[in-house]
Amino acid sequence: MAKMGRKPRDGVTRETLVTFKLSEDEVKRLNEMAEYIEAPKSVFARNMLLDGLKEMEYLKKVGALKTAKGILKTSEFLKELTSIKKNHIASFFGFKLFKN
């Protein structure tokens, strides 16, 4: 049985369905942009995803992704440390500010 639809321009057959959730606002924005460029929203979303993947792969290749990941981990550590320190000071005065 023949498959419906046109052949992809890049020659890559796309057969795997991927689903993910978006907020209503994100869906609205997706629809508006797809409509603006006169493309089906599935094509628009796929192209946006592929562009993002290419960018992330490049950042990984040049080491920037690992650096960003390290910065995020350090930031989270400092937030946690600040919370512990504030909680310790507060408990000294008999208060409970944050959950550990």
KOLGU-4560 file (N, C-alpha, C; in nm, 3 decimals, padded with zeros to 5 digits):
<recs>
<n_xx: 00.084 n_yy: -00.117 n_zz: 00.000 ca_xx: 00.000 ca_yy: 00.000 ca_zz: 00.000 c_xx: 00.089 c_yy: 00.124 c_zz: 00.000 mol: A seq: 1 type: MET>
<n_xx: 00.060 n_yy: 00.219 n_zz: -00.081 ca_xx: 00.138 ca_yy: 00.343 ca_zz: -00.091 c_xx: 00.107 c_yy: 00.434 c_zz: 00.027 mol: A seq: 2 type: ALA>
<n_xx: 00.211 n_yy: 00.504 n_zz: 00.073 ca_xx: 00.191 ca_yy: 00.601 ca_zz: 00.180 c_xx: 00.144 c_yy: 00.732 c_zz: 00.121 mol: A seq: 3 type: LYS>
<n_xx: 00.059 n_yy: 00.800 n_zz: 00.196 ca_xx: 00.009 ca_yy: 00.929 ca_zz: 00.150 c_xx: 00.110 c_yy: 01.037 c_zz: 00.186 mol: A seq: 4 type: MET>
<n_xx: 00.099 n_yy: 01.152 n_zz: 00.122 ca_xx: 00.186 ca_yy: 01.264 ca_zz: 00.152 c_xx: 00.297 c_yy: 01.275 c_zz: 00.050 mol: A seq: 5 type: GLY>
<n_xx: 00.372 n_yy: 01.383 n_zz: 00.063 ca_xx: 00.481 ca_yy: 01.405 ca_zz: -00.032 c_xx: 00.612 c_yy: 01.354 c_zz: 00.025 mol: A seq: 6 type: ARG>
<n_xx: 00.709 n_yy: 01.335 n_zz: -00.062 ca_xx: 00.842 ca_yy: 01.294 ca_zz: -00.019 c_xx: 00.910 c_yy: 01.412 c_zz: 00.051 mol: A seq: 7 type: LYS>
<n_xx: 00.980 n_yy: 01.386 n_zz: 00.160 ca_xx: 01.052 ca_yy: 01.496 ca_zz: 00.226 c_xx: 01.160 c_yy: 01.552 c_zz: 00.135 mol: A seq: 8 type: PRO>
<n_xx: 01.179 n_yy: 01.682 n_zz: 00.141 ca_xx: 01.280 ca_yy: 01.747 ca_zz: 00.057 c_xx: 01.421 c_yy: 01.701 c_zz: 00.091 mol: A seq: 9 type: ARG>
<n_xx: 01.444 n_yy: 01.672 n_zz: 00.219 ca_xx: 01.579 ca_yy: 01.631 ca_zz: 00.260 c_xx: 01.602 c_yy: 01.481 c_zz: 00.248 mol: A seq: 10 type: ASP>
<n_xx: 01.501 n_yy: 01.406 n_zz: 00.203 ca_xx: 01.517 ca_yy: 01.262 ca_zz: 00.183 c_xx: 01.506 c_yy: 01.179 c_zz: 00.310 mol: A seq: 11 type: GLY>
<n_xx: 01.482 n_yy: 01.243 n_zz: 00.424 ca_xx: 01.471 ca_yy: 01.172 ca_zz: 00.551 c_xx: 01.325 c_yy: 01.136 c_zz: 00.575 mol: A seq: 12 type: VAL>
<n_xx: 01.298 n_yy: 01.007 n_zz: 00.593 ca_xx: 01.162 ca_yy: 00.961 ca_zz: 00.620 c_xx: 01.134 c_yy: 00.978 c_zz: 00.769 mol: A seq: 13 type: THR>
<n_xx: 01.023 n_yy: 01.042 n_zz: 00.798 ca_xx: 00.987 ca_yy: 01.067 ca_zz: 00.938 c_xx: 00.867 c_yy: 00.979 c_zz: 00.972 mol: A seq: 14 type: ARG>
<n_xx: 00.893 n_yy: 00.876 n_zz: 01.052 ca_xx: 00.787 ca_yy: 00.782 ca_zz: 01.087 c_xx: 00.759 c_yy: 00.775 c_zz: 01.236 mol: A seq: 15 type: GLU>
<n_xx: 00.846 n_yy: 00.833 n_zz: 01.319 ca_xx: 00.830 ca_yy: 00.824 ca_zz: 01.463 c_xx: 00.750 c_yy: 00.943 c_zz: 01.515 mol: A seq: 16 type: THR>
<n_xx: 00.643 n_yy: 00.914 n_zz: 01.585 ca_xx: 00.559 ca_yy: 01.017 ca_zz: 01.643 c_xx: 00.610 c_yy: 01.051 c_zz: 01.782 mol: A seq: 17 type: LEU>
<n_xx: 00.633 n_yy: 01.178 n_zz: 01.807 ca_xx: 00.678 ca_yy: 01.225 ca_zz: 01.938 c_xx: 00.573 c_yy: 01.320 c_zz: 01.991 mol: A seq: 18 type: VAL>
<n_xx: 00.534 n_yy: 01.301 n_zz: 02.115 ca_xx: 00.435 ca_yy: 01.390 ca_zz: 02.175 c_xx: 00.493 c_yy: 01.457 c_zz: 02.299 mol: A seq: 19 type: THR>
<n_xx: 00.452 n_yy: 01.579 n_zz: 02.323 ca_xx: 00.490 ca_yy: 01.651 ca_zz: 02.444 c_xx: 00.381 c_yy: 01.753 c_zz: 02.475 mol: A seq: 20 type: PHE>
<n_xx: 00.382 n_yy: 01.801 n_zz: 02.597 ca_xx: 00.277 ca_yy: 01.893 ca_zz: 02.641 c_xx: 00.327 c_yy: 02.037 c_zz: 02.637 mol: A seq: 21 type: LYS>
<n_xx: 00.235 n_yy: 02.127 n_zz: 02.602 ca_xx: 00.261 ca_yy: 02.270 ca_zz: 02.602 c_xx: 00.149 c_yy: 02.338 c_zz: 02.678 mol: A seq: 22 type: LEU>
<n_xx: 00.178 n_yy: 02.457 n_zz: 02.729 ca_xx: 00.071 ca_yy: 02.536 ca_zz: 02.792 c_xx: -00.018 c_yy: 02.593 c_zz: 02.682 mol: A seq: 23 type: SER>
<n_xx: -00.133 n_yy: 02.640 n_zz: 02.721 ca_xx: -00.224 ca_yy: 02.699 ca_zz: 02.622 c_xx: -00.160 c_yy: 02.820 c_zz: 02.555 mol: A seq: 24 type: GLU>
<n_xx: -00.086 n_yy: 02.898 n_zz: 02.632 ca_xx: -00.018 ca_yy: 03.015 ca_zz: 02.575 c_xx: 00.088 c_yy: 02.973 c_zz: 02.473 mol: A seq: 25 type: ASP>
<n_xx: 00.162 n_yy: 02.866 n_zz: 02.504 ca_xx: 00.264 ca_yy: 02.818 ca_zz: 02.411 c_xx: 00.201 c_yy: 02.766 c_zz: 02.281 mol: A seq: 26 type: GLU>
<n_xx: 00.088 n_yy: 02.697 n_zz: 02.294 ca_xx: 00.017 ca_yy: 02.648 ca_zz: 02.175 c_xx: -00.031 c_yy: 02.766 c_zz: 02.091 mol: A seq: 27 type: VAL>
<n_xx: -00.083 n_yy: 02.867 n_zz: 02.157 ca_xx: -00.130 ca_yy: 02.986 ca_zz: 02.086 c_xx: -00.015 c_yy: 03.051 c_zz: 02.009 mol: A seq: 28 type: LYS>
<n_xx: 00.099 n_yy: 03.066 n_zz: 02.076 ca_xx: 00.215 ca_yy: 03.127 ca_zz: 02.011 c_xx: 00.263 c_yy: 03.043 c_zz: 01.894 mol: A seq: 29 type: ARG>
<n_xx: 00.266 n_yy: 02.911 n_zz: 01.913 ca_xx: 00.305 ca_yy: 02.819 ca_zz: 01.806 c_xx: 00.212 c_yy: 02.834 c_zz: 01.685 mol: A seq: 30 type: LEU>
<n_xx: 00.083 n_yy: 02.833 n_zz: 01.711 ca_xx: -00.016 ca_yy: 02.847 ca_zz: 01.604 c_xx: -00.001 c_yy: 02.980 c_zz: 01.530 mol: A seq: 31 type: ASN>
<n_xx: 00.018 n_yy: 03.088 n_zz: 01.607 ca_xx: 00.032 ca_yy: 03.220 ca_zz: 01.545 c_xx: 00.154 c_yy: 03.228 c_zz: 01.454 mol: A seq: 32 type: GLU>
<n_xx: 00.267 n_yy: 03.175 n_zz: 01.500 ca_xx: 00.390 ca_yy: 03.181 ca_zz: 01.420 c_xx: 00.379 c_yy: 03.091 c_zz: 01.297 mol: A seq: 33 type: MET>
<n_xx: 00.323 n_yy: 02.972 n_zz: 01.314 ca_xx: 00.307 ca_yy: 02.880 ca_zz: 01.201 c_xx: 00.215 c_yy: 02.943 c_zz: 01.096 mol: A seq: 34 type: ALA>
<n_xx: 00.109 n_yy: 03.005 n_zz: 01.143 ca_xx: 00.016 ca_yy: 03.072 ca_zz: 01.052 c_xx: 00.084 c_yy: 03.189 c_zz: 00.982 mol: A seq: 35 type: GLU>
<n_xx: 00.164 n_yy: 03.265 n_zz: 01.056 ca_xx: 00.233 ca_yy: 03.382 ca_zz: 01.001 c_xx: 00.327 c_yy: 03.343 c_zz: 00.887 mol: A seq: 36 type: TYR>
<n_xx: 00.398 n_yy: 03.231 n_zz: 00.904 ca_xx: 00.490 ca_yy: 03.189 ca_zz: 00.797 c_xx: 00.424 c_yy: 03.093 c_zz: 00.698 mol: A seq: 37 type: ILE>
<n_xx: 00.294 n_yy: 03.073 n_zz: 00.717 ca_xx: 00.215 ca_yy: 02.990 ca_zz: 00.627 c_xx: 00.270 c_yy: 02.848 c_zz: 00.615 mol: A seq: 38 type: GLU>
<n_xx: 00.293 n_yy: 02.787 n_zz: 00.731 ca_xx: 00.341 ca_yy: 02.649 ca_zz: 00.736 c_xx: 00.252 c_yy: 02.570 c_zz: 00.831 mol: A seq: 39 type: ALA>
<n_xx: 00.236 n_yy: 02.440 n_zz: 00.806 ca_xx: 00.164 ca_yy: 02.358 ca_zz: 00.903 c_xx: 00.237 c_yy: 02.363 c_zz: 01.038 mol: A seq: 40 type: PRO>
<n_xx: 00.159 n_yy: 02.365 n_zz: 01.147 ca_xx: 00.226 ca_yy: 02.381 ca_zz: 01.277 c_xx: 00.317 c_yy: 02.263 c_zz: 01.309 mol: A seq: 41 type: LYS>
<n_xx: 00.288 n_yy: 02.144 n_zz: 01.257 ca_xx: 00.378 ca_yy: 02.031 ca_zz: 01.283 c_xx: 00.513 c_yy: 02.052 c_zz: 01.216 mol: A seq: 42 type: SER>
<n_xx: 00.512 n_yy: 02.107 n_zz: 01.096 ca_xx: 00.637 ca_yy: 02.135 ca_zz: 01.024 c_xx: 00.713 c_yy: 02.246 c_zz: 01.095 mol: A seq: 43 type: VAL>
<n_xx: 00.640 n_yy: 02.351 n_zz: 01.133 ca_xx: 00.703 ca_yy: 02.463 ca_zz: 01.205 c_xx: 00.766 c_yy: 02.414 c_zz: 01.335 mol: A seq: 44 type: PHE>
<n_xx: 00.691 n_yy: 02.335 n_zz: 01.414 ca_xx: 00.742 ca_yy: 02.285 ca_zz: 01.542 c_xx: 00.863 c_yy: 02.195 c_zz: 01.521 mol: A seq: 45 type: ALA>
<n_xx: 00.858 n_yy: 02.107 n_zz: 01.421 ca_xx: 00.972 ca_yy: 02.018 ca_zz: 01.393 c_xx: 01.096 c_yy: 02.099 c_zz: 01.356 mol: A seq: 46 type: ARG>
<n_xx: 01.078 n_yy: 02.199 n_zz: 01.270 ca_xx: 01.191 ca_yy: 02.282 ca_zz: 01.229 c_xx: 01.251 c_yy: 02.358 c_zz: 01.347 mol: A seq: 47 type: ASN>
<n_xx: 01.165 n_yy: 02.409 n_zz: 01.435 ca_xx: 01.214 ca_yy: 02.478 ca_zz: 01.555 c_xx: 01.293 c_yy: 02.382 c_zz: 01.644 mol: A seq: 48 type: MET>
<n_xx: 01.241 n_yy: 02.261 n_zz: 01.661 ca_xx: 01.308 ca_yy: 02.161 ca_zz: 01.742 c_xx: 01.443 c_yy: 02.122 c_zz: 01.681 mol: A seq: 49 type: LEU>
<n_xx: 01.446 n_yy: 02.100 n_zz: 01.550 ca_xx: 01.571 ca_yy: 02.062 ca_zz: 01.484 c_xx: 01.674 c_yy: 02.174 c_zz: 01.490 mol: A seq: 50 type: LEU>
<n_xx: 01.630 n_yy: 02.299 n_zz: 01.475 ca_xx: 01.722 ca_yy: 02.412 ca_zz: 01.488 c_xx: 01.780 c_yy: 02.419 c_zz: 01.629 mol: A seq: 51 type: ASP>
<n_xx: 01.694 n_yy: 02.399 n_zz: 01.729 ca_xx: 01.739 ca_yy: 02.399 ca_zz: 01.868 c_xx: 01.838 c_yy: 02.287 c_zz: 01.896 mol: A seq: 52 type: GLY>
<n_xx: 01.810 n_yy: 02.168 n_zz: 01.839 ca_xx: 01.902 ca_yy: 02.056 ca_zz: 01.856 c_xx: 02.039 c_yy: 02.084 c_zz: 01.795 mol: A seq: 53 type: LEU>
<n_xx: 02.039 n_yy: 02.142 n_zz: 01.675 ca_xx: 02.166 ca_yy: 02.177 ca_zz: 01.610 c_xx: 02.246 c_yy: 02.274 c_zz: 01.696 mol: A seq: 54 type: LYS>
<n_xx: 02.176 n_yy: 02.373 n_zz: 01.752 ca_xx: 02.244 ca_yy: 02.471 ca_zz: 01.836 c_xx: 02.301 c_yy: 02.407 c_zz: 01.962 mol: A seq: 55 type: GLU>
<n_xx: 02.223 n_yy: 02.320 n_zz: 02.026 ca_xx: 02.269 ca_yy: 02.252 ca_zz: 02.147 c_xx: 02.387 c_yy: 02.160 c_zz: 02.116 mol: A seq: 56 type: MET>
<n_xx: 02.382 n_yy: 02.091 n_zz: 02.003 ca_xx: 02.493 ca_yy: 02.003 ca_zz: 01.964 c_xx: 02.620 c_yy: 02.083 c_zz: 01.941 mol: A seq: 57 type: GLU>
<n_xx: 02.606 n_yy: 02.201 n_zz: 01.880 ca_xx: 02.722 ca_yy: 02.288 ca_zz: 01.858 c_xx: 02.778 c_yy: 02.336 c_zz: 01.992 mol: A seq: 58 type: TYR>
<n_xx: 02.691 n_yy: 02.380 n_zz: 02.082 ca_xx: 02.736 ca_yy: 02.425 ca_zz: 02.214 c_xx: 02.806 c_yy: 02.313 c_zz: 02.290 mol: A seq: 59 type: LEU>
<n_xx: 02.757 n_yy: 02.191 n_zz: 02.274 ca_xx: 02.820 ca_yy: 02.075 ca_zz: 02.337 c_xx: 02.958 c_yy: 02.052 c_zz: 02.277 mol: A seq: 60 type: LYS>
<n_xx: 02.967 n_yy: 02.063 n_zz: 02.144 ca_xx: 03.093 ca_yy: 02.040 ca_zz: 02.074 c_xx: 03.202 c_yy: 02.138 c_zz: 02.117 mol: A seq: 61 type: LYS>
<n_xx: 03.166 n_yy: 02.263 n_zz: 02.136 ca_xx: 03.266 ca_yy: 02.364 ca_zz: 02.174 c_xx: 03.286 c_yy: 02.375 c_zz: 02.325 mol: A seq: 62 type: VAL>
<n_xx: 03.212 n_yy: 02.295 n_zz: 02.402 ca_xx: 03.231 ca_yy: 02.292 ca_zz: 02.546 c_xx: 03.146 c_yy: 02.391 c_zz: 02.623 mol: A seq: 63 type: GLY>
<n_xx: 03.069 n_yy: 02.472 n_zz: 02.554 ca_xx: 02.989 ca_yy: 02.573 ca_zz: 02.622 c_xx: 02.872 c_yy: 02.512 c_zz: 02.699 mol: A seq: 64 type: ALA>
<n_xx: 02.822 n_yy: 02.401 n_zz: 02.653 ca_xx: 02.709 ca_yy: 02.337 ca_zz: 02.720 c_xx: 02.751 c_yy: 02.284 c_zz: 02.857 mol: A seq: 65 type: LEU>
<n_xx: 02.869 n_yy: 02.225 n_zz: 02.862 ca_xx: 02.920 ca_yy: 02.173 ca_zz: 02.989 c_xx: 02.944 c_yy: 02.287 c_zz: 03.087 mol: A seq: 66 type: LYS>
<n_xx: 02.995 n_yy: 02.398 n_zz: 03.036 ca_xx: 03.019 ca_yy: 02.516 ca_zz: 03.120 c_xx: 02.887 c_yy: 02.569 c_zz: 03.176 mol: A seq: 67 type: THR>
<n_xx: 02.786 n_yy: 02.579 n_zz: 03.090 ca_xx: 02.655 ca_yy: 02.628 ca_zz: 03.134 c_xx: 02.596 c_yy: 02.534 c_zz: 03.240 mol: A seq: 68 type: ALA>
<n_xx: 02.612 n_yy: 02.405 n_zz: 03.219 ca_xx: 02.562 ca_yy: 02.306 ca_zz: 03.315 c_xx: 02.631 c_yy: 02.324 c_zz: 03.451 mol: A seq: 69 type: LYS>
<n_xx: 02.760 n_yy: 02.349 n_zz: 03.446 ca_xx: 02.836 ca_yy: 02.372 ca_zz: 03.570 c_xx: 02.791 c_yy: 02.498 c_zz: 03.641 mol: A seq: 70 type: GLY>
<n_xx: 02.762 n_yy: 02.602 n_zz: 03.564 ca_xx: 02.715 ca_yy: 02.728 ca_zz: 03.623 c_xx: 02.580 c_yy: 02.706 c_zz: 03.691 mol: A seq: 71 type: ILE>
<n_xx: 02.490 n_yy: 02.631 n_zz: 03.626 ca_xx: 02.359 ca_yy: 02.603 ca_zz: 03.684 c_xx: 02.373 c_yy: 02.523 c_zz: 03.814 mol: A seq: 72 type: LEU>
<n_xx: 02.461 n_yy: 02.423 n_zz: 03.814 ca_xx: 02.481 ca_yy: 02.343 ca_zz: 03.935 c_xx: 02.537 c_yy: 02.429 c_zz: 04.048 mol: A seq: 73 type: LYS>
<n_xx: 02.632 n_yy: 02.517 n_zz: 04.016 ca_xx: 02.691 ca_yy: 02.606 ca_zz: 04.116 c_xx: 02.585 c_yy: 02.700 c_zz: 04.171 mol: A seq: 74 type: THR>
<n_xx: 02.501 n_yy: 02.752 n_zz: 04.083 ca_xx: 02.393 ca_yy: 02.843 ca_zz: 04.125 c_xx: 02.298 c_yy: 02.772 c_zz: 04.222 mol: A seq: 75 type: SER>
<n_xx: 02.259 n_yy: 02.649 n_zz: 04.188 ca_xx: 02.170 ca_yy: 02.572 ca_zz: 04.276 c_xx: 02.237 c_yy: 02.544 c_zz: 04.410 mol: A seq: 76 type: GLU>
<n_xx: 02.365 n_yy: 02.511 n_zz: 04.408 ca_xx: 02.440 ca_yy: 02.485 ca_zz: 04.532 c_xx: 02.441 c_yy: 02.611 c_zz: 04.619 mol: A seq: 77 type: PHE>
<n_xx: 02.466 n_yy: 02.726 n_zz: 04.559 ca_xx: 02.471 ca_yy: 02.851 ca_zz: 04.636 c_xx: 02.334 c_yy: 02.886 c_zz: 04.693 mol: A seq: 78 type: LEU>
<n_xx: 02.227 n_yy: 02.859 n_zz: 04.617 ca_xx: 02.092 ca_yy: 02.884 ca_zz: 04.669 c_xx: 02.066 c_yy: 02.796 c_zz: 04.791 mol: A seq: 79 type: LYS>
<n_xx: 02.105 n_yy: 02.669 n_zz: 04.780 ca_xx: 02.085 ca_yy: 02.575 ca_zz: 04.891 c_xx: 02.168 c_yy: 02.616 c_zz: 05.012 mol: A seq: 80 type: GLU>
<n_xx: 02.292 n_yy: 02.654 n_zz: 04.988 ca_xx: 02.381 ca_yy: 02.697 ca_zz: 05.096 c_xx: 02.325 c_yy: 02.819 c_zz: 05.166 mol: A seq: 81 type: LEU>
<n_xx: 02.275 n_yy: 02.915 n_zz: 05.089 ca_xx: 02.216 ca_yy: 03.037 ca_zz: 05.146 c_xx: 02.094 c_yy: 03.001 c_zz: 05.231 mol: A seq: 82 type: THR>
<n_xx: 02.013 n_yy: 02.909 n_zz: 05.183 ca_xx: 01.894 ca_yy: 02.865 ca_zz: 05.256 c_xx: 01.933 c_yy: 02.801 c_zz: 05.389 mol: A seq: 83 type: SER>
<n_xx: 02.035 n_yy: 02.715 n_zz: 05.385 ca_xx: 02.081 ca_yy: 02.647 ca_zz: 05.507 c_xx: 02.135 c_yy: 02.749 c_zz: 05.606 mol: A seq: 84 type: ILE>
<n_xx: 02.214 n_yy: 02.844 n_zz: 05.555 ca_xx: 02.275 ca_yy: 02.946 ca_zz: 05.641 c_xx: 02.167 c_yy: 03.031 c_zz: 05.706 mol: A seq: 85 type: LYS>
<n_xx: 02.066 n_yy: 03.076 n_zz: 05.628 ca_xx: 01.957 ca_yy: 03.157 ca_zz: 05.683 c_xx: 01.879 c_yy: 03.078 c_zz: 05.787 mol: A seq: 86 type: LYS>
<n_xx: 01.856 n_yy: 02.950 n_zz: 05.758 ca_xx: 01.781 ca_yy: 02.866 ca_zz: 05.850 c_xx: 01.858 c_yy: 02.848 c_zz: 05.981 mol: A seq: 87 type: ASN>
<n_xx: 01.989 n_yy: 02.832 n_zz: 05.970 ca_xx: 02.074 ca_yy: 02.815 ca_zz: 06.088 c_xx: 02.069 c_yy: 02.942 c_zz: 06.174 mol: A seq: 88 type: HIS>
<n_xx: 02.082 n_yy: 03.058 n_zz: 06.112 ca_xx: 02.078 ca_yy: 03.185 ca_zz: 06.186 c_xx: 01.941 c_yy: 03.204 c_zz: 06.249 mol: A seq: 89 type: ILE>
<n_xx: 01.834 n_yy: 03.173 n_zz: 06.173 ca_xx: 01.699 ca_yy: 03.188 ca_zz: 06.225 c_xx: 01.675 c_yy: 03.094 c_zz: 06.342 mol: A seq: 90 type: ALA>
<n_xx: 01.725 n_yy: 02.971 n_zz: 06.333 ca_xx: 01.704 ca_yy: 02.875 ca_zz: 06.441 c_xx: 01.777 c_yy: 02.917 c_zz: 06.568 mol: A seq: 91 type: SER>
<n_xx: 01.887 n_yy: 02.989 n_zz: 06.552 ca_xx: 01.961 ca_yy: 03.042 ca_zz: 06.667 c_xx: 01.872 c_yy: 03.136 c_zz: 06.748 mol: A seq: 92 type: PHE>
<n_xx: 01.786 n_yy: 03.210 n_zz: 06.675 ca_xx: 01.694 ca_yy: 03.303 ca_zz: 06.741 c_xx: 01.558 c_yy: 03.242 c_zz: 06.767 mol: A seq: 93 type: PHE>
<n_xx: 01.543 n_yy: 03.111 n_zz: 06.738 ca_xx: 01.419 ca_yy: 03.041 ca_zz: 06.768 c_xx: 01.315 c_yy: 03.043 c_zz: 06.658 mol: A seq: 94 type: GLY>
<n_xx: 01.354 n_yy: 03.075 n_zz: 06.535 ca_xx: 01.261 ca_yy: 03.079 ca_zz: 06.423 c_xx: 01.290 c_yy: 02.964 c_zz: 06.326 mol: A seq: 95 type: PHE>
<n_xx: 01.187 n_yy: 02.925 n_zz: 06.251 ca_xx: 01.202 ca_yy: 02.825 ca_zz: 06.145 c_xx: 01.158 c_yy: 02.892 c_zz: 06.015 mol: A seq: 96 type: LYS>
<n_xx: 01.255 n_yy: 02.927 n_zz: 05.927 ca_xx: 01.223 ca_yy: 02.998 ca_zz: 05.803 c_xx: 01.205 c_yy: 02.906 c_zz: 05.685 mol: A seq: 97 type: LEU>
<n_xx: 01.293 n_yy: 02.810 n_zz: 05.668 ca_xx: 01.296 ca_yy: 02.727 ca_zz: 05.548 c_xx: 01.293 c_yy: 02.580 c_zz: 05.584 mol: A seq: 98 type: PHE>
<n_xx: 01.238 n_yy: 02.500 n_zz: 05.495 ca_xx: 01.244 ca_yy: 02.355 ca_zz: 05.510 c_xx: 01.376 c_yy: 02.309 c_zz: 05.454 mol: A seq: 99 type: LYS>
<n_xx: 01.439 n_yy: 02.213 n_zz: 05.518 ca_xx: 01.563 ca_yy: 02.154 ca_zz: 05.466 c_xx: 01.534 c_yy: 02.042 c_zz: 05.371 mol: A seq: 100 type: ASN>
</recs>
